[in-house]
Amino acid sequence: MKKFFLLIVILVHQTLIFSQSVAINTDGAAAHGSAALDIKSTDKGMLVPRMTTAQRTAISNPATGLLVFDTTTGSFWFYSGSTWTNLVDSNNGTSVWGTTGNNIYNTNAGNVGIGTTSPNANALLHLQSTSKGMLLPTLSNDQMEAISNPASGLMVYNSDVKSPMIYTQRGYSAILPGIFGIQNAWTPLSPGPRAIAWGLIDSLGDGGSVPDTETYQTRVINGSGNFSVVWSGVEVDRWFTLRLTNMDFRKDSMLLFITPVGNGSWDQVVSIGEIVNAPPARSWATIKFIDVSRVVNGFSTYFSRRRSSFYFVLYSMKRDPF
C-alpha cells in the first residue's frame, strides 16, 4: 500500500513539472508565467553545453535557437534555422559592435565587408554592390565651412558646388612661392579645372535679305543641358549669349573654349566677354565671331561680326568652393 501511494505522488509530481513553469532558486519564488524555465541566482551562472567547432557543426539537424558555447572560438553560437551565428567577438569576448556614449565602435582586427562576405585584404571597409552607391553627407557651402577643425581627408558632398569636397593639403609654395601657401583647405575632389558645361551649337537662319543683322534661332545639337544660347542680331550686339542655369559666368575664374564650325568662306576670330544684368545681377558670356575679311575690307566693328555654328567647353578654374 505504501509503495502504491509513493508511486502516485511521483506521477503527480512529474505531471506538475511537465505541465507548469519550472523555477530554480533559493527563495522559493514561483517561476514567471511566461518562462518555461526561470533560474534565479546572485552567485551562480547557467552553464550551457560546451564543445569544439567540429563538434558543434557536426550536430545533426540542430533546432532553431539551439545555443552552445564553442571552445574553439571562445564564443557563444546559436542556430538561426539556416546557419550557425556567432554571438560575440572571439578576440576579446565583447560584442562585435560596442557603444561609448552616442558612438559605436568595432574592435575587429580584420576587414569589414558590406555586400560581401570576403572583403579585400587591403581594404578596412569594402563596399560591394551592382545597384547602389555610397552616399556622402550632403552639406551646403556654409555648413561645410562651419565644421570645426575638420580632420585631414574628411569628405562631404557640397550641394552648392555640386561636387564632392575633401579637406586636404593644397598649395604649391615650392613651385610658386608666395602665391599658394601649403595648408589644408576644402578642395573639389578634382583640384584641377572642372568642366561646367559643353555643347555643339547650330546657328539657324530664316533666309532674310541681311542675315547677319537679323535675330536668328540657334539649336543645341548636343550638350550638357545646363545652358542656353541666343543670337542677338541687332546692330549694337551681334553676338551669341551663353547663359548658365543657376550659375553665373565669371571670366576671371572660368575658361571658355570656342571652336567655330564654319563653311570655309570666311576666317573667324573668336572674342569672349562678360555682361552683367542687374537687378538681379546675373553674368552671361558673350561670344563674338569676327570675320577677318570684313575687317580688311573696312567694315565697322559691329558689321565685322558674323554668326557661326560652334563647339564650346566651359571650365571652372577656381580652387576654392563656389
N, C-alpha and C positions, 0 to 999 in steps of 0.2 A: 504493500500500500504506500509506503514512504517513497519507494523508488518511482512509483507511478506519479505521485504528486510532484516529485522533483523533475520528472520529465515534462510535466505540464508547465511548470514555472519556466524551464529552459526554452520551451517552444514559444511561450508568450513573450519572453524577453527578446528572443530573436525576431519575432514579429514586430516588436516596437522598434528595434534597431533598423529593420529594413523599411519600415513604413514612415518613420519620422526623421527629423534632422538630428545629427549626432553632434554633441558638444564634448570637447576635450578641454578641461580647465581644472583649476584647483579651488574655485569658489562656488561650484555647484550651479552656476548660471545656465539657463536653458539656451540651446542653440537658437540663432536667429532664424526666423521663419523662411527667409529667402535662401538660406545656406544648407546644402546637404551635409557639409562638414564644417563646424565652427570651432577653430582652435584658438585658445587664448593663453598667453604666457607673457611674463615680463623678464624671464631669464633663460628662455629656450627658444629655438627656432624650429622650422619644419625642414626636414631633410628629404629632398626628392631623390629619385634613383640617379646614381652616378655611373657613367660609362664612357668609354672612349668613342671617338668619332666613328671608327669602324663598327663598333657595337651599335651605336645609335642609327647609323644608316642601314644597318642590317635588320632593323626591326621590320617585321613583315606587316604590311597593311596598317600603318600607325593611324590611330584615331585623330580626328581634327581636335586640336587643343592639347594634344599629348605634350607633357613637359618633362624634360630631363636636364641634368647638368653634364655637360661634355667636359671630361677631364683633359682631353687633348687640347681644346681651345681655351679651357678655363672660363667657360661662359654657359649661360642658360640658353637652351634651344627649345622652340615649340614647333609643332607641325600645324601648318595653316590649312591643311586639307589638300594641298598640292605640292608643298615643298617645306623643307626644314628652314626655319628662320632664326637667326642669332639675335638674342635679346640685348646683349651687351657687347662692348668693345673688348676683345680678348687681350688687348695690350695693357689696359690699366684697370679693367673691371668697372668702368663707368659707362654711362650712356654714350652711344656714338655721338649724339648731339647733346651738349650741355648748355646751361644758361648761367649767365652772370648779370644780374640786373635785367636790363632790356636787351642784352646782347646774347647771341647764340654762338657756339663755337664747336669745332671738331678737332679732336686730338689725333685723328687717324694719321699715321705716318705714311700712308700710301696716297694714291691719287683719287680724286673724286670724279665720277662719271655721271653725267645726266643724259639719258637716252642711250647709254652704252654700258654694258657690264664689264668691258675691258678698256678702261681709259688709257690713253697713250702714256707711256712711261715718262715722257718728258714734259707732260702737262699736269700741273697741280689740279686744274679744273678742265675737264674735257667735255664739251657740249657737242652732241651729235643729233642732227635732225635733217630730214629732207623736205620739211614743210614749214618750219618755224625758224626764227632768228633770235638773236639776243637783243633785248631792248634796254638801252642805257637810260638812266634817269633824264627826263626832259626838263630843262630849266630855261627861263628867259635869260637874256644877257645880264640884266640887273641881278637876278637870283644867282647866276653863276659867279659874278664878280663879288657877291656878298658872302661867299664861302670863306670862312676864316681859316687862315693858314692851311690851304689845300696841300695835300701830300703830292710829291713828285710822282707823275704818272697817273694822277686822278683823271678820269674820263667822264664826260657828260655829253648829252646832245643839246646843243644850243638852238632853241626854237626861233630865235631872231636871225642867226647866221644861217640856219638850215644846214648845219654841219656838225659832225662830232668834233669835240674840242678836247685837247689833252693839256694838262698842266705840266710843262716840261721846259728844259733849258732852251733858251732862244738867244741868238746873237752871234756875231762873228767878229769880235773885237780883235782877234789875232789877224784877221784879213783887212778889216776896215776899222781901225782903232778910232774910238770916239763917236762912231755912228750908231752901232748897236752894241751895248754892253752885254756881257754874258750874265744872264739872270733867268730865273724861272718866270714863265708867264703863260697865260692861256693862249693856245695856238691851235688853228684849224688842224685837223688830222693830217692834211697835206699842207705843209707850210709854204709851198711854192704857189705860183699863180693858179687860180682856181677858175675853171670855165663857169660863167654865169649863164650865158645864152649863146645860141648859134642858130644859123638859118641860111636857107637859099631863097632869095627873093627874086621874083619875076616882075618886071615893070611892064604893065599892060597899057596900051594906048587906045584911044577911042576914034582914031582916024581923022582928027581935026586938022585944019589947014596949017596951024602953027603948033605942032605937037609939044614942043618943049615948054611953052608958056601956059599950057592948059593943065588942069588938075587931072592926074592920071591915077587909075586904080593900080594897086600892087597885089600880088598874090604870093603867099608863102607856100613854096613848093614842098619844103621840108624844114624842120626846125625844132627847137626845144620847147616851144609852146608858151613861153612866158614873156612874150613881147608883141608889139605891133609896129608896123612900118607904114608910113604915109608919105606920099609925094605931094609937095606943095608947089604948084606951077606958077604962082603969082610972081610978078616981076621982082618984088622985094625979097623973096625967099629963094625959090628954085633949088630946093634941096629935099632930101629924104629926112624924115624924123623917125628915130628909133626910140620907142618908149617901152620901158621895162614894166612888168607887172609887180606892184608892191615894192619897188626898189628904184632909187634914183641913179641916174648915170652921173658919175663923177670922173671927169677927165684927169684929175690929179691922182687918182688911185685905181683907175681901170684902164685896161689896154684893149682897144678895139681894132681888130684886123679886118680890112675890107679887100676883097678880090673882085674887081669888075668882071662881068661876063658880057662883053660887047660883041658887035658883029664885025669888028676889024676895020670899020670905016673911019674911025677917029681914035686918036690917042687920049687916054684917060688918066688924069691925075686926081687922086683922092684927097680931100681935105675934111678933117673931122673937127667938130666944135661942140659946144655945150650951150644949151639955152635953159634958163630958169623961168618957170611960170609961177607967178605969185598973185594973190594967195590962192590955194595953199602952195607953198614952194615945192615944185617938182622939177627935177632936172632931166632933160632929154638930150640924146645925142643927135647932132645934125651931121648928115653925110652929104658932101658936095662932090660931084664929079666934074672936073674941069676938062673941057675939050681944048687940047693944046693947039690944034689947027685954028680954032677960032681966036685964041689969044694972039697967034702970029698974024692973023688977018685983021686985027684991030677991033675985035668985038669988045664990048664993055664987060666988066666983071660979071654982071648978072647974066648976060647973054652968052658968056663963055661956059656957063653951067649946063649940063645935059643930064637927062635921066638915064639910068642903066640898070640892067639886072646885075645882081651881085651875090657873092657869098660873104658871110661875116661870122666872126667868133669874138665874143666879149669875155675878157678875163678880169678877175679881181687881183690887184697887186698888194692888197692890204695884208699886213701881218697881224694886226690887232683885230678883235671882233668888230663887226659892223655896228 
